[in-house]
Amino acid sequence: MKFKGIGRSALVAAAVGVLFTITPVNLVGAAEWKPSGPITVLIGFSAGGGTDTQARLIAAELEKRKGWKIIPQNMPGKAGGIMARKLKNMPADGLSIGMAVTESFGYAMLASKKAGYKASDFTYIATTTGSQMGIVASTSKGWKTFKDMIAEAKKGKVFKFAGMSPKHADINYLIEQKYGVKFNTVILRGGKKVMNAITAGDVDLGYGAGIQAKAVRAGQMVNLASGLGERLKVSPNAPTLMEMGIPHDIGAKFIFVGPAGMPANNRKSLADAIGGVINDKNTKASKFVTSRYGGPDVLTGKKLDEFIQFNIKDSKTLMKVMN
C-alpha cells in the first residue's frame, strides 16, 4: 500500500473510514496561540538518534524565532510506547507534547498486548520527515541488488537479518515465504545499532531508517531495496518491496503529538511553527533532515489524521496476514 499526502485525501478517507475523532483545524481569523509557560517535549527515543536530534534542533529554532521556552526530555523505550503512556495523561494545553515515529501509534501500538494507550489518546500535530527505510548491506558482501542476496539465500545460506521492530520480523517472514529462503532475524534497538552490527559483520543485512544515507553515499553500504511505497532518494535504482510483491509500506514518519483534546488553535499554532522551521532550508533542522532523510515531509491537520488512520489500517492488514 502507498500513501501520498497530496491528492489522496478523499481516496484514503473513503477507504479507511473514521477511526477516531479528528480535531478541527480550520480557524479563519483566530489569534495565534501563545504558550503560557515552558513547553516540555518528551522524546520517545534515546539521546543522539534521529528523533532526538530533530526534536532538539527544532526546539532551539522555536526558542529563537518565537521566544518560547522549550524543555526536551528523553523518555525512550517500547518503540516510543513509554513516552506515549506518559504523554496521554498530561494536560492537553500545548505545554506537553511528544516526538516519536508514526509506528509508535500504528503497528508497535497494535502489536503490544500491554501498550497502555490507543490512537484516540492523542492529538497529532505535525510530521517532520520520512524515514527513508531501506534494506541495507555492506558493499563488502558483493551484493548490488536485492536479487543478488536472494540468489545466495536460495543456495541454502541463512543470513542474519537485523530489524528494529516486530513489524520488520513480520516483513522478513513474508519475504521468506515469497522467495523460499530462510533468515535468522534479530531485533536490535534502533537504526544506529543495526548499522553498527552491519559494519562489524555481526549481521549480514538489516533495516536502516535513513541513518545509512552517509555510508551509502560513501560507497560503504548499499540499499538493496526500499521499504517505502516509493524508491529511496539516495538509491533510486533500488526497487521497492511493493514492486517485488510484498504489499506493505514499512516506512515511518517522525511526528510531534500531544494529548487528546488539545484546542484546535493550540494545535494549529504548534503545527505551523514546527512546519515553518522544518520547511526553511536555512535552519539546522531542515539541513539535518535533508542530509539524512532526503528532505522535509510535513503533514498537518486533516492530511495527518488521514495518514495515521491509513497507517493503522495497513498495520491491521499485515497482522491479519501473519495470523
Helices and strands as residue ranges (DSSP letters): H 9-16, E 39-43, H 50-66, E 70-74, G 78-80, H 81-87, E 96-101, G 102-105, H 107-111, G 119-121, E 122-130, E 134-138, G 139-141, H 146-153, E 159-163, H 166-179, E 183-187, H 191-200, E 205-208, H 213-217, E 221-226, E 253-259, H 264-279, H 284-293, H 301-322
